[in-house]
Amino acid sequence: MVATEAPVAVVTGAAEGIGNAIARRLAQGGMHVVLADIQDHKGEMAAREIGGTYTHCNVAQENDWNALADDLTARFGRLDVLVNNAGINPAPQDFADYPLSAWRSMFEVNLDSVFLGCRMAMRAMRKGGAIVNIASAAARKPVGDMAGYCASKAAVCMLTKAVALYCGQHKLNIRCNAVLPGSVETPLVDRLRDAAPDPDGARKAAAARHPIGFVGAPSDIAGMVHFLISTEARFITGAEFCVDGGLTL
Ligand SMILES: NC(=O)c1ccc[n+]([C@@H]2O[C@H](COP(=O)([O-])OP(=O)(O)OC[C@H]3O[C@@H](n4cnc5c(N)ncnc54)[C@H](O)[C@@H]3O)[C@@H](O)[C@H]2O)c1
């Protein structure tokens, strides 16, 4: 077992994008961060850079979560924070042509993962802790050709509330909150824009859709997560925080 006095945090989807920024922020705050992802090379590099630990975990797979739980017990004997960040948003698709297989895989990665992660955390956070689920502004503001994404993220918000209530009712001392980002410059968003007929126009239009006039940076989301896991947020549970430049107004 690694002798660490530092609180231990697991951040899923931490090899790049928002998850990577969250992992960095938590490590800067003195936590030992376990970066969980399926991009092993990027994940290992990121873990080395921030002094954390990388683990391969496909968040849609129950076996991978079980292995992660065993690993946490063996290495650290504790878990204090879980950030369910990993998610996918494939290119927009016409609703009438939406394949059931795409719908199901969206829900596996975006929603089943949060269920599996929260369940693991409830078992592993023996002295209590904090869970933050990364949903999306799309949970509140629908996008017609992203039905699966919107629905999966809206479900993450309700799951967050149910988990918070359960943890309170069972005196687990675990808080659970959701963060709903607007557009944030990450590889996920780059891929969506690059697939658009006019990528530059799409970038400008994205900024214009946000009343604040620009899209977010991963650090904007990381700052909110860092606040939510801190003792300053000790009275906050089951809540949703839009970090979206006013997109959902
Ligand atoms: N970027 C945005 O504008 C935006 C807006 C709202 C919500 N979000 C949400 O924020 C989260 C992070 O988004 P991002 O933009 O950083 O995405 P990204 O694609 O840039 O990074 C996602 C990370 O998750 C990992 N990942 C994907 N599937 C996985 C799986 N099955 N198991 C483990 N890891 C997996 C990827 O390897 C990658 O490292 C997602 O849940 C996304 O829906 C993003």
PDBQT file of the ligand as one rigid body, heavy atoms in Angstrom, charges set to zero:
ROOT
HETATM    1  N1  LIG A 301     -16.316  20.195 -24.079  1.00  0.00    +0.000 N 
HETATM    2  C1  LIG A 301     -17.533  20.666 -23.943  1.00  0.00    +0.000 C 
HETATM    3  O1  LIG A 301     -17.918  21.658 -24.565  1.00  0.00    +0.000 OA
HETATM    4  C2  LIG A 301     -18.490  20.010 -22.981  1.00  0.00    +0.000 A 
HETATM    5  C3  LIG A 301     -19.703  20.664 -22.731  1.00  0.00    +0.000 A 
HETATM    6  C4  LIG A 301     -20.586  20.094 -21.834  1.00  0.00    +0.000 A 
HETATM    7  C5  LIG A 301     -20.271  18.893 -21.210  1.00  0.00    +0.000 A 
HETATM    8  N2  LIG A 301     -19.085  18.287 -21.507  1.00  0.00    +0.000 N 
HETATM    9  C6  LIG A 301     -18.822  17.022 -20.822  1.00  0.00    +0.000 C 
HETATM   10  O2  LIG A 301     -17.570  17.100 -20.171  1.00  0.00    +0.000 OA
HETATM   11  C7  LIG A 301     -16.961  15.800 -20.156  1.00  0.00    +0.000 C 
HETATM   12  C8  LIG A 301     -15.558  15.889 -20.740  1.00  0.00    +0.000 C 
HETATM   13  O3  LIG A 301     -15.667  16.377 -22.060  1.00  0.00    +0.000 OA
HETATM   14  P1  LIG A 301     -14.392  16.820 -22.917  1.00  0.00    +0.000 P 
HETATM   15  O4  LIG A 301     -14.867  17.894 -23.819  1.00  0.00    +0.000 OA
HETATM   16  O5  LIG A 301     -13.232  17.051 -22.043  1.00  0.00    +0.000 OA
HETATM   17  O6  LIG A 301     -14.189  15.477 -23.790  1.00  0.00    +0.000 OA
HETATM   18  P2  LIG A 301     -12.868  14.938 -24.534  1.00  0.00    +0.000 P 
HETATM   19  O7  LIG A 301     -13.341  14.028 -25.610  1.00  0.00    +0.000 OA
HETATM   20  O8  LIG A 301     -11.993  16.067 -24.879  1.00  0.00    +0.000 OA
HETATM   21  O9  LIG A 301     -12.196  14.055 -23.388  1.00  0.00    +0.000 OA
HETATM   22  C9  LIG A 301     -12.917  12.983 -22.858  1.00  0.00    +0.000 C 
HETATM   23  C10 LIG A 301     -11.991  12.018 -22.172  1.00  0.00    +0.000 C 
HETATM   24  O10 LIG A 301     -12.787  10.901 -21.756  1.00  0.00    +0.000 OA
HETATM   25  C11 LIG A 301     -12.165   9.709 -22.184  1.00  0.00    +0.000 C 
HETATM   26  N3  LIG A 301     -13.156   8.663 -22.416  1.00  0.00    +0.000 N 
HETATM   27  C12 LIG A 301     -14.046   8.566 -23.424  1.00  0.00    +0.000 A 
HETATM   28  N4  LIG A 301     -14.756   7.439 -23.316  1.00  0.00    +0.000 NA
HETATM   29  C13 LIG A 301     -14.299   6.810 -22.203  1.00  0.00    +0.000 A 
HETATM   30  C14 LIG A 301     -14.631   5.595 -21.563  1.00  0.00    +0.000 A 
HETATM   31  N5  LIG A 301     -15.565   4.758 -22.061  1.00  0.00    +0.000 N 
HETATM   32  N6  LIG A 301     -13.972   5.263 -20.435  1.00  0.00    +0.000 NA
HETATM   33  C15 LIG A 301     -13.010   6.072 -19.921  1.00  0.00    +0.000 A 
HETATM   34  N7  LIG A 301     -12.656   7.227 -20.488  1.00  0.00    +0.000 NA
HETATM   35  C16 LIG A 301     -13.280   7.585 -21.629  1.00  0.00    +0.000 A 
HETATM   36  C17 LIG A 301     -11.411  10.077 -23.452  1.00  0.00    +0.000 C 
HETATM   37  O11 LIG A 301     -10.377   9.157 -23.727  1.00  0.00    +0.000 OA
HETATM   38  C18 LIG A 301     -10.897  11.470 -23.106  1.00  0.00    +0.000 C 
HETATM   39  O12 LIG A 301      -9.664  11.427 -22.434  1.00  0.00    +0.000 OA
HETATM   40  C19 LIG A 301     -17.889  14.877 -20.928  1.00  0.00    +0.000 C 
HETATM   41  O13 LIG A 301     -18.735  14.193 -20.026  1.00  0.00    +0.000 OA
HETATM   42  C20 LIG A 301     -18.693  15.839 -21.784  1.00  0.00    +0.000 C 
HETATM   43  O14 LIG A 301     -19.954  15.335 -22.139  1.00  0.00    +0.000 OA
HETATM   44  C21 LIG A 301     -18.191  18.804 -22.370  1.00  0.00    +0.000 A 
ENDROOT
TORSDOF 0
